């Protein structure tokens, strides 16, 4: 699980990269669940929440950048 304070220190490019990686992991976890191979079911929830954290921080950074202009 990633902390919001750790996410806030990253740049927009790093956030985009991490978001992409988490989306891929989420897809793989959904696939594993559908085929009955998923062992750690709690990871699905963790990934979903990490994606939400990253999207929230990215939106905040975008809003503050737009406000600064």
Secondary structure as UniProt FT lines:
FT   HELIX           4..8
FT   HELIX           12..35
FT   HELIX           42..68
//
